[in-house]
Amino acid sequence: MTGPIGTYVVDIRTGRVGRFMGEAGSRLLLRPVGGGREWECEPDAVRLATAVERISATTAYVNARSRGEVT
């Protein structure tokens, strides 16, 4: 169970933190923190993100945006 749409999760295959956006067949759709292209993940390869993981991913995105690396 991932929770409602918008829930922060971790793709345990890659370690990436994303937001749960819905389902595509039997796979989950995850979107990077700060937006961007969604990726698909198997439901058994996802776990809920901890508060530290959510904050870290958000901080990394904000810092990258301030450096002009992302829009």
N, C-alpha and C positions, 0 to 999 in steps of 0.2 A: 504494500500500500504506500503510495507516494503522498497522498493528501490532495487537497484542492488545487486547482490551477493556480500557478504562481508560487507554489511551495518550492523552497530551495532544496535541491538534492545533489548528491555526488554520484557521478558515473564512476563506479569502482574500477572499471577497466582502464580508464585514463586519468582518474583523479580530478577531473574537471568538475567544477561547481556550476550548476545551471538551474534554471527554473522550469518546473514541470508545466508544459503547455497543452497536453492532451495525449491522445492515443492515435496511432496509425496502425490499424489492425491489432496485432498482438504486441507491438512495440510502443515504447513511450517516446514522446517528442520533448526534447529539452532545448532550451534557449540559453545562450551564454548570459552571464550577468552583464547588464548594460545594453543588452540587445544584440542583434546579429543573426546569423544563419543558424537555424535549428539543426540539431542532429538527433538521430534515432538511437535508442538504447533498449536492450532487453530488460524486462521488468526485474529479473533476478540479479541484474548488475547495477542496481540503484539502491541507495540508502538515503535517508534524510540527512541533510547537512547540519552540522553543529553550529551554534552561534558563532564560534570562532571562525569556522570555515566561511560562513556567510559574510562576516565582517571583512575577512581577509580578501575574499573575491571582490567585494564591493570596493575596498580600498585600492586594490590593484587596478581595477577599471578606472576609478577616478584619477589615480596618478597617471595612468597611460593617456587618458583624455587631456589632462593638464599639460602633458608633454607633446600633445598633438599627434600621438600615435594612433588614436582612434577618434572617430567623430561621434 
